[in-house]
């Protein structure tokens, strides 16, 4: 079992109405999981049942794959979620809480993308990579 099968478990849970996805954007695209390298980002509505389902999915994935989920390194974030409710979810998952805004893949999640300051770290990284390419090219 690998990361793709984790996505399959999440899809099965959403189809069985055990996990409610969130809707993003004007077209209301349904989204429940994002993965990049070894990072997995779950997105769902604020319901205790979703937290319990996520924990069951992750425990099932551990058993089937023989991989260990490090819940102590994992974090839960709530957007417009009461602090006490979020604390109970963190306790259920045995993980830490994290506030908004936060950085994910170099971008500030929960930040104001209309402000130039939001994009400065991205532009800095892109410029650095473009400069590296110029130094290594032969003219």
OpenMM code with the backbone's topology and positions (N, CA, C; nanometers):
from openmm import Vec3, app, unit

residues = "UNK UNK UNK UNK UNK UNK UNK UNK UNK UNK UNK UNK UNK UNK UNK UNK UNK UNK UNK UNK UNK UNK UNK UNK UNK UNK UNK UNK UNK UNK UNK UNK UNK UNK UNK UNK UNK UNK UNK UNK UNK UNK UNK UNK UNK UNK UNK UNK UNK UNK UNK UNK UNK UNK UNK UNK UNK UNK UNK UNK UNK UNK UNK UNK UNK UNK UNK UNK UNK UNK UNK UNK UNK UNK UNK UNK UNK UNK UNK UNK UNK UNK UNK UNK UNK UNK UNK UNK UNK UNK UNK UNK UNK UNK UNK UNK UNK UNK UNK UNK UNK UNK UNK UNK UNK UNK UNK UNK UNK UNK UNK UNK UNK UNK UNK UNK UNK UNK UNK UNK UNK UNK UNK UNK UNK UNK UNK UNK UNK UNK UNK UNK UNK UNK UNK UNK UNK UNK UNK".split()
positions = [
    Vec3(0.0852, -0.1175, 0.0000),
    Vec3(0.0000, 0.0000, 0.0000),
    Vec3(0.0898, 0.1240, 0.0000),
    Vec3(0.0576, 0.2231, -0.0833),
    Vec3(0.1362, 0.3457, -0.0872),
    Vec3(0.0452, 0.4677, -0.0748),
    Vec3(0.1041, 0.5850, -0.0966),
    Vec3(0.0310, 0.7110, -0.0800),
    Vec3(-0.0941, 0.7185, -0.1678),
    Vec3(-0.0875, 0.6635, -0.2881),
    Vec3(-0.2037, 0.6673, -0.3779),
    Vec3(-0.3216, 0.5916, -0.3185),
    Vec3(-0.2904, 0.4857, -0.2463),
    Vec3(-0.3983, 0.4084, -0.1850),
    Vec3(-0.4594, 0.4815, -0.0664),
    Vec3(-0.3828, 0.5701, -0.0053),
    Vec3(-0.4390, 0.6564, 0.0986),
    Vec3(-0.5455, 0.7470, 0.0372),
    Vec3(-0.5168, 0.7990, -0.0807),
    Vec3(-0.6155, 0.8802, -0.1532),
    Vec3(-0.7394, 0.7969, -0.1830),
    Vec3(-0.7194, 0.6705, -0.2198),
    Vec3(-0.8318, 0.5807, -0.2446),
    Vec3(-0.9177, 0.5593, -0.1210),
    Vec3(-0.8540, 0.5458, -0.0059),
    Vec3(-0.9288, 0.5305, 0.1196),
    Vec3(-1.0119, 0.6556, 0.1493),
    Vec3(-0.9536, 0.7718, 0.1239),
    Vec3(-1.0261, 0.8973, 0.1457),
    Vec3(-1.1447, 0.9072, 0.0494),
    Vec3(-1.1227, 0.8704, -0.0752),
    Vec3(-1.2333, 0.8732, -0.1736),
    Vec3(-1.3459, 0.7792, -0.1334),
    Vec3(-1.3113, 0.6610, -0.0862),
    Vec3(-1.4135, 0.5659, -0.0416),
    Vec3(-1.4923, 0.6225, 0.0756),
    Vec3(-1.4232, 0.6880, 0.1674),
    Vec3(-1.4903, 0.7474, 0.2837),
    Vec3(-1.5841, 0.8603, 0.2411),
    Vec3(-1.5441, 0.9398, 0.1422),
    Vec3(-1.6318, 1.0483, 0.0973),
    Vec3(-1.7523, 0.9927, 0.0222),
    Vec3(-1.7306, 0.8891, -0.0583),
    Vec3(-1.8435, 0.8275, -0.1303),
    Vec3(-1.9438, 0.7637, -0.0345),
    Vec3(-1.8942, 0.7128, 0.0776),
    Vec3(-1.9816, 0.6498, 0.1775),
    Vec3(-2.0385, 0.7527, 0.2759),
    Vec3(-2.0117, 0.8822, 0.2486),
    Vec3(-2.0580, 0.9921, 0.3350),
    Vec3(-2.0039, 0.9821, 0.4779),
    Vec3(-1.8839, 0.9278, 0.4913),
    Vec3(-1.8184, 0.9209, 0.6215),
    Vec3(-1.7233, 1.0391, 0.6419),
    Vec3(-1.6880, 1.1054, 0.5324),
    Vec3(-1.5985, 1.2201, 0.5350),
    Vec3(-1.6548, 1.3242, 0.4402),
    Vec3(-1.6774, 1.4444, 0.4903),
    Vec3(-1.7341, 1.5502, 0.4047),
    Vec3(-1.6239, 1.6434, 0.3560),
    Vec3(-1.6113, 1.6515, 0.2242),
    Vec3(-1.5115, 1.7361, 0.1605),
    Vec3(-1.5505, 1.8832, 0.1751),
    Vec3(-1.4537, 1.9704, 0.1449),
    Vec3(-1.4868, 2.1123, 0.1393),
    Vec3(-1.4994, 2.1525, -0.0068),
    Vec3(-1.5706, 2.2597, -0.0314),
    Vec3(-1.5878, 2.3113, -0.1668),
    Vec3(-1.5092, 2.4401, -0.1788),
    Vec3(-1.4284, 2.4471, -0.2849),
    Vec3(-1.3372, 2.5594, -0.3040),
    Vec3(-1.3665, 2.6292, -0.4360),
    Vec3(-1.3621, 2.7613, -0.4339),
    Vec3(-1.3719, 2.8415, -0.5554),
    Vec3(-1.5133, 2.8626, -0.6042),
    Vec3(-1.5215, 2.9389, -0.7099),
    Vec3(-1.6519, 2.9715, -0.7687),
    Vec3(-1.7232, 2.8491, -0.8250),
    Vec3(-1.6439, 2.7578, -0.8788),
    Vec3(-1.7034, 2.6363, -0.9344),
    Vec3(-1.7276, 2.5301, -0.8287),
    Vec3(-1.6934, 2.5612, -0.7046),
    Vec3(-1.7129, 2.4722, -0.5910),
    Vec3(-1.6546, 2.3325, -0.6156),
    Vec3(-1.5260, 2.3304, -0.6418),
    Vec3(-1.4536, 2.2046, -0.6591),
    Vec3(-1.4438, 2.1374, -0.5231),
    Vec3(-1.4819, 2.0102, -0.5170),
    Vec3(-1.4759, 1.9361, -0.3905),
    Vec3(-1.3352, 1.8824, -0.3703),
    Vec3(-1.2849, 1.9021, -0.2489),
    Vec3(-1.1482, 1.8659, -0.2185),
    Vec3(-1.1404, 1.8071, -0.0784),
    Vec3(-1.0651, 1.6986, -0.0636),
    Vec3(-1.0515, 1.6378, 0.0681),
    Vec3(-0.9077, 1.6032, 0.1037),
    Vec3(-0.8198, 1.5932, 0.0039),
    Vec3(-0.6812, 1.5540, 0.0332),
    Vec3(-0.5877, 1.6127, -0.0728),
    Vec3(-0.4729, 1.6618, -0.0263),
    Vec3(-0.3646, 1.7062, -0.1130),
    Vec3(-0.2383, 1.6356, -0.0666),
    Vec3(-0.1551, 1.5950, -0.1614),
    Vec3(-0.0293, 1.5305, -0.1237),
    Vec3(0.0846, 1.5899, -0.2043),
    Vec3(0.1967, 1.6084, -0.1365),
    Vec3(0.3188, 1.6536, -0.2013),
    Vec3(0.4352, 1.5876, -0.1294),
    Vec3(0.5133, 1.5111, -0.2020),
    Vec3(0.6246, 1.4349, -0.1442),
    Vec3(0.5719, 1.3512, -0.0272),
    Vec3(0.6246, 1.3727, 0.0926),
    Vec3(0.5806, 1.2949, 0.2087),
    Vec3(0.4746, 1.3665, 0.2911),
    Vec3(0.4251, 1.4787, 0.2424),
    Vec3(0.3239, 1.5557, 0.3153),
    Vec3(0.1843, 1.5231, 0.2652),
    Vec3(0.0930, 1.5105, 0.3579),
    Vec3(-0.0482, 1.4909, 0.3243),
    Vec3(-0.1277, 1.5961, 0.3979),
    Vec3(-0.2179, 1.6584, 0.3258),
    Vec3(-0.2976, 1.7689, 0.3768),
    Vec3(-0.4439, 1.7301, 0.3586),
    Vec3(-0.5142, 1.7081, 0.4689),
    Vec3(-0.6561, 1.6730, 0.4630),
    Vec3(-0.7399, 1.7997, 0.4756),
    Vec3(-0.8468, 1.8072, 0.4007),
    Vec3(-0.9387, 1.9200, 0.4079),
    Vec3(-1.0795, 1.8648, 0.4245),
    Vec3(-1.1506, 1.9144, 0.5245),
    Vec3(-1.2871, 1.8682, 0.5443),
    Vec3(-1.3652, 1.9692, 0.6275),
    Vec3(-1.4951, 1.9492, 0.6295),
    Vec3(-1.5805, 2.0353, 0.7098),
    Vec3(-1.5534, 2.0103, 0.8575),
    Vec3(-1.5874, 2.1095, 0.9379),
    Vec3(-1.5647, 2.1028, 1.0814),
    Vec3(-1.6735, 2.0199, 1.1484),
    Vec3(-1.6465, 1.8896, 1.1556),
    Vec3(-1.7360, 1.7941, 1.2221),
    Vec3(-1.6517, 1.6933, 1.2987),
    Vec3(-1.6928, 1.6608, 1.4186),
    Vec3(-1.6189, 1.5616, 1.4971),
    Vec3(-1.6140, 1.4284, 1.4240),
    Vec3(-1.7206, 1.3934, 1.3542),
    Vec3(-1.7232, 1.2667, 1.2802),
    Vec3(-1.6148, 1.2628, 1.1718),
    Vec3(-1.5825, 1.3777, 1.1116),
    Vec3(-1.4752, 1.3822, 1.0122),
    Vec3(-1.3398, 1.3537, 1.0759),
    Vec3(-1.3184, 1.4060, 1.1957),
    Vec3(-1.1928, 1.3834, 1.2666),
    Vec3(-1.1779, 1.2350, 1.3003),
    Vec3(-1.2841, 1.1745, 1.3476),
    Vec3(-1.2820, 1.0317, 1.3813),
    Vec3(-1.2567, 0.9483, 1.2554),
    Vec3(-1.3207, 0.9853, 1.1446),
    Vec3(-1.3003, 0.9135, 1.0182),
    Vec3(-1.1566, 0.9276, 0.9703),
    Vec3(-1.1002, 1.0505, 0.9792),
    Vec3(-0.9607, 1.0698, 0.9384),
    Vec3(-0.8663, 0.9826, 1.0205),
    Vec3(-0.8910, 0.9766, 1.1501),
    Vec3(-0.8054, 0.8942, 1.2363),
    Vec3(-0.8174, 0.7465, 1.1970),
    Vec3(-0.9391, 0.7008, 1.1688),
    Vec3(-0.9589, 0.5616, 1.1276),
    Vec3(-0.8891, 0.5331, 0.9945),
    Vec3(-0.8979, 0.6267, 0.9004),
    Vec3(-0.8302, 0.6105, 0.7712),
    Vec3(-0.6801, 0.5998, 0.7918),
    Vec3(-0.6251, 0.6887, 0.8729),
    Vec3(-0.4804, 0.6880, 0.8953),
    Vec3(-0.4345, 0.5626, 0.9693),
    Vec3(-0.5116, 0.5173, 1.0666),
    Vec3(-0.4771, 0.3940, 1.1382),
    Vec3(-0.4856, 0.2733, 1.0442),
    Vec3(-0.5891, 0.2692, 0.9615),
    Vec3(-0.6018, 0.1616, 0.8631),
    Vec3(-0.4868, 0.1614, 0.7647),
    Vec3(-0.4463, 0.2805, 0.7217),
    Vec3(-0.3314, 0.2936, 0.6316),
    Vec3(-0.2042, 0.2422, 0.6987),
    Vec3(-0.1854, 0.2741, 0.8279),
    Vec3(-0.0690, 0.2243, 0.9019),
    Vec3(-0.0649, 0.0728, 0.9023),
    Vec3(-0.1770, 0.0116, 0.9318),
    Vec3(-0.1843, -0.1343, 0.9424),
    Vec3(-0.1590, -0.1997, 0.8071),
    Vec3(-0.2237, -0.1466, 0.7026),
    Vec3(-0.2130, -0.2074, 0.5699),
    Vec3(-0.0759, -0.1853, 0.5062),
    Vec3(-0.0128, -0.0712, 0.5344),
    Vec3(0.1131, -0.0379, 0.4668),
    Vec3(0.2371, -0.0667, 0.5499),
    Vec3(0.2209, -0.0927, 0.6775),
    Vec3(0.3322, -0.1075, 0.7721),
    Vec3(0.4122, 0.0220, 0.7874),
    Vec3(0.3559, 0.1334, 0.7429),
    Vec3(0.4182, 0.2643, 0.7638),
    Vec3(0.3598, 0.3250, 0.8899),
    Vec3(0.4358, 0.4101, 0.9555),
    Vec3(0.3929, 0.4699, 1.0810),
    Vec3(0.3588, 0.6168, 1.0587),
    Vec3(0.2376, 0.6570, 1.0975),
    Vec3(0.1976, 0.7972, 1.0946),
    Vec3(0.2490, 0.8606, 1.2235),
    Vec3(0.3254, 0.9683, 1.2109),
    Vec3(0.3773, 1.0364, 1.3289),
    Vec3(0.2779, 1.1462, 1.3680),
    Vec3(0.1841, 1.1114, 1.4540),
    Vec3(0.0816, 1.2067, 1.4965),
    Vec3(0.1420, 1.3210, 1.5773),
    Vec3(0.2569, 1.2979, 1.6409),
    Vec3(0.3206, 1.4049, 1.7184),
    Vec3(0.3797, 1.5125, 1.6276),
    Vec3(0.4136, 1.4776, 1.5039),
    Vec3(0.4610, 1.5765, 1.4069),
    Vec3(0.3449, 1.6376, 1.3285),
    Vec3(0.2292, 1.5750, 1.3350),
    Vec3(0.1124, 1.6219, 1.2605),
    Vec3(0.0493, 1.7403, 1.3318),
    Vec3(-0.0185, 1.8234, 1.2526),
    Vec3(-0.0844, 1.9413, 1.3086),
    Vec3(-0.2242, 1.9543, 1.2508),
    Vec3(-0.3127, 2.0136, 1.3308),
    Vec3(-0.4482, 2.0398, 1.2862),
    Vec3(-0.4701, 2.1912, 1.2880),
    Vec3(-0.5367, 2.2387, 1.1826),
    Vec3(-0.5672, 2.3806, 1.1693),
    Vec3(-0.7164, 2.3942, 1.1476),
    Vec3(-0.7751, 2.4904, 1.2117),
    Vec3(-0.9166, 2.5173, 1.1913),
    Vec3(-0.9366, 2.6599, 1.1440),
    Vec3(-1.0078, 2.6752, 1.0359),
    Vec3(-1.0417, 2.8079, 0.9854),
    Vec3(-1.1818, 2.8392, 1.0351),
    Vec3(-1.1933, 2.9438, 1.1148),
    Vec3(-1.3202, 2.9820, 1.1777),
    Vec3(-1.3775, 2.8703, 1.2643),
    Vec3(-1.2889, 2.8023, 1.3362),
    Vec3(-1.3291, 2.6957, 1.4276),
    Vec3(-1.2979, 2.7425, 1.5700),
    Vec3(-1.3927, 2.7245, 1.6589),
    Vec3(-1.3740, 2.7619, 1.7982),
    Vec3(-1.2487, 2.6948, 1.8545),
    Vec3(-1.1715, 2.7698, 1.9307),
    Vec3(-1.0442, 2.7207, 1.9853),
    Vec3(-1.0614, 2.5948, 2.0702),
    Vec3(-1.1680, 2.5900, 2.1504),
    Vec3(-1.1920, 2.4724, 2.2356),
    Vec3(-1.2307, 2.3496, 2.1531),
    Vec3(-1.3067, 2.3725, 2.0478),
    Vec3(-1.3445, 2.2619, 1.9584),
    Vec3(-1.2199, 2.2080, 1.8892),
    Vec3(-1.1354, 2.2990, 1.8417),
    Vec3(-1.0117, 2.2577, 1.7753),
    Vec3(-0.9216, 2.1803, 1.8713),
    Vec3(-0.9180, 2.2227, 1.9964),
    Vec3(-0.8384, 2.1519, 2.0970),
    Vec3(-0.8892, 2.0094, 2.1171),
    Vec3(-1.0219, 1.9918, 2.1146),
    Vec3(-1.0758, 1.8558, 2.1304),
    Vec3(-1.0429, 1.7700, 2.0088),
    Vec3(-1.0431, 1.8298, 1.8896),
    Vec3(-1.0050, 1.7556, 1.7690),
    Vec3(-0.8574, 1.7152, 1.7755),
    Vec3(-0.7725, 1.8069, 1.8207),
    Vec3(-0.6297, 1.7777, 1.8332),
    Vec3(-0.6071, 1.6636, 1.9317),
    Vec3(-0.6842, 1.6632, 2.0388),
    Vec3(-0.6726, 1.5557, 2.1378),
    Vec3(-0.7156, 1.4218, 2.0771),
    Vec3(-0.8233, 1.4232, 1.9993),
    Vec3(-0.8701, 1.3014, 1.9332),
    Vec3(-0.7632, 1.2446, 1.8402),
    Vec3(-0.6969, 1.3336, 1.7667),
    Vec3(-0.5936, 1.2911, 1.6717),
    Vec3(-0.4561, 1.2749, 1.7363),
    Vec3(-0.4431, 1.3163, 1.8628),
    Vec3(-0.3149, 1.3119, 1.9320),
    Vec3(-0.2087, 1.3913, 1.8558),
    Vec3(-0.2475, 1.5138, 1.8153),
    Vec3(-0.1561, 1.6004, 1.7417),
    Vec3(-0.1635, 1.7426, 1.7971),
    Vec3(-0.0776, 1.8282, 1.7476),
    Vec3(-0.0727, 1.9680, 1.7916),
    Vec3(-0.1665, 2.0541, 1.7072),
    Vec3(-0.1982, 2.1719, 1.7604),
    Vec3(-0.2775, 2.2708, 1.6875),
    Vec3(-0.1836, 2.3704, 1.6211),
    Vec3(-0.2315, 2.4301, 1.5137),
    Vec3(-0.1547, 2.5319, 1.4444),
    Vec3(-0.2518, 2.6427, 1.4053),
    Vec3(-0.2050, 2.7645, 1.4085),
    Vec3(-0.2913, 2.8775, 1.3767),
    Vec3(-0.2835, 2.9193, 1.2308),
    Vec3(-0.3740, 3.0074, 1.1938),
    Vec3(-0.3790, 3.0654, 1.0600),
    Vec3(-0.3283, 3.2086, 1.0725),
    Vec3(-0.2472, 3.2590, 0.9849),
    Vec3(-0.1930, 3.1937, 0.8658),
    Vec3(-0.0751, 3.1016, 0.8997),
    Vec3(-0.0455, 3.0098, 0.8067),
    Vec3(0.0686, 2.9203, 0.8206),
    Vec3(0.1276, 2.8980, 0.6825),
    Vec3(0.2480, 2.8464, 0.6787),
    Vec3(0.3144, 2.8236, 0.5497),
    Vec3(0.3020, 2.6777, 0.5103),
    Vec3(0.2696, 2.6563, 0.3838),
    Vec3(0.2660, 2.5222, 0.3267),
    Vec3(0.3254, 2.5306, 0.1873),
    Vec3(0.4298, 2.4548, 0.1624),
    Vec3(0.5017, 2.4554, 0.0354),
    Vec3(0.5475, 2.5957, -0.0027),
    Vec3(0.5851, 2.6731, 0.0982),
    Vec3(0.6377, 2.8062, 0.0740),
    Vec3(0.5347, 2.9161, 0.0580),
    Vec3(0.4079, 2.8796, 0.0569),
    Vec3(0.3014, 2.9798, 0.0451),
    Vec3(0.2289, 2.9953, 0.1769),
    Vec3(0.1878, 3.1166, 0.2040),
    Vec3(0.1139, 3.1438, 0.3264),
    Vec3(-0.0331, 3.1091, 0.3050),
    Vec3(-0.0817, 3.0129, 0.3789),
    Vec3(-0.2219, 2.9726, 0.3719),
    Vec3(-0.2979, 3.0578, 0.4723),
    Vec3(-0.4016, 3.1216, 0.4250),
    Vec3(-0.4791, 3.2106, 0.5099),
    Vec3(-0.4335, 3.3540, 0.5000),
    Vec3(-0.3320, 3.3786, 0.4177),
    Vec3(-0.2834, 3.5142, 0.3962),
    Vec3(-0.3645, 3.5831, 0.2874),
    Vec3(-0.3395, 3.7092, 0.2696),
    Vec3(-0.4116, 3.7882, 0.1697),
    Vec3(-0.3340, 3.7879, 0.0381),
    Vec3(-0.3781, 3.7069, -0.0576),
    Vec3(-0.3072, 3.6923, -0.1851),
    Vec3(-0.3178, 3.8166, -0.2728),
    Vec3(-0.3978, 3.9140, -0.2323),
    Vec3(-0.4093, 4.0391, -0.3089),
    Vec3(-0.2969, 4.1364, -0.2762),
    Vec3(-0.2243, 4.1099, -0.1694),
    Vec3(-0.1155, 4.1988, -0.1288),
    Vec3(0.0164, 4.1504, -0.1873),
    Vec3(0.0997, 4.2447, -0.2272),
    Vec3(0.2300, 4.2135, -0.2849),
    Vec3(0.3160, 4.1350, -0.1853),
    Vec3(0.3081, 4.1697, -0.0583),
    Vec3(0.3883, 4.1042, 0.0452),
    Vec3(0.3635, 3.9527, 0.0488),
    Vec3(0.2419, 3.9106, 0.0182),
    Vec3(0.2062, 3.7689, 0.0159),
    Vec3(0.2937, 3.6931, -0.0840),
    Vec3(0.3204, 3.7535, -0.1999),
    Vec3(0.3920, 3.6867, -0.3078),
    Vec3(0.5436, 3.7047, -0.3022),
    Vec3(0.5950, 3.7916, -0.2139),
    Vec3(0.7395, 3.8180, -0.2084),
    Vec3(0.8242, 3.6922, -0.1892),
    Vec3(0.7907, 3.6012, -0.0957),
    Vec3(0.8740, 3.4806, -0.0813),
    Vec3(0.8762, 3.3942, -0.2080),
    Vec3(0.7644, 3.3858, -0.2767),
    Vec3(0.7580, 3.3066, -0.4000),
    Vec3(0.8456, 3.3705, -0.5068),
    Vec3(0.8335, 3.5001, -0.5228),
    Vec3(0.9144, 3.5704, -0.6227),
    Vec3(1.0628, 3.5606, -0.5912),
    Vec3(1.0987, 3.5696, -0.4652),
    Vec3(1.2387, 3.5582, -0.4242),
    Vec3(1.2946, 3.4209, -0.4614),
    Vec3(1.2181, 3.3159, -0.4343),
    Vec3(1.2633, 3.1806, -0.4680),
    Vec3(1.2751, 3.1622, -0.6189),
    Vec3(1.1784, 3.2128, -0.6932),
    Vec3(1.1833, 3.2009, -0.8391),
    Vec3(1.3032, 3.2754, -0.8962),
    Vec3(1.3277, 3.3959, -0.8482),
    Vec3(1.4422, 3.4735, -0.8961),
    Vec3(1.5726, 3.4019, -0.8649),
    Vec3(1.5829, 3.3441, -0.7465),
    Vec3(1.7039, 3.2709, -0.7087),
    Vec3(1.7261, 3.1525, -0.8016),
    Vec3(1.6209, 3.0814, -0.8341),
    Vec3(1.6352, 2.9655, -0.9240),
    Vec3(1.6707, 3.0091, -1.0654),
    Vec3(1.6135, 3.1195, -1.1107),
    Vec3(1.6461, 3.1701, -1.2441),
    Vec3(1.7915, 3.2153, -1.2495),
    Vec3(1.8410, 3.2775, -1.1451),
    Vec3(1.9806, 3.3219, -1.1394),
    Vec3(2.0772, 3.2049, -1.1392),
    Vec3(2.0423, 3.0956, -1.0703),
    Vec3(2.1270, 2.9763, -1.0671),
    Vec3(2.1416, 2.9220, -1.2084),
    Vec3(2.0331, 2.9185, -1.2830),
    Vec3(2.0356, 2.8685, -1.4207),
    Vec3(2.1255, 2.9521, -1.5095),
    Vec3(2.1269, 3.0848, -1.4875),
    Vec3(2.2091, 3.1739, -1.5699),
    Vec3(2.3576, 3.1531, -1.5424),
    Vec3(2.3924, 3.1278, -1.4143),
    Vec3(2.5312, 3.1090, -1.3780),
    Vec3(2.5873, 2.9805, -1.4374),
    Vec3(2.5066, 2.8782, -1.4529),
    Vec3(2.5521, 2.7496, -1.5018),
    Vec3(2.5458, 2.7377, -1.6536),
    Vec3(2.4891, 2.8357, -1.7207),
    Vec3(2.4777, 2.8249, -1.8658),
    Vec3(2.6066, 2.8688, -1.9336),
    Vec3(2.6330, 2.8082, -2.0475),
    Vec3(2.7533, 2.8429, -2.1244),
    Vec3(2.7129, 2.9386, -2.2353),
    Vec3(2.7816, 3.0505, -2.2423),
    Vec3(2.7536, 3.1487, -2.3493),
    Vec3(2.8665, 3.1553, -2.4440),
] * unit.nanometer
topology = app.Topology()
chain = topology.addChain("A")
for resn in residues:
    res = topology.addResidue(resn, chain)
    for name in ("N", "CA", "C"):
        topology.addAtom(name, app.Element.getBySymbol(name[0]), res)
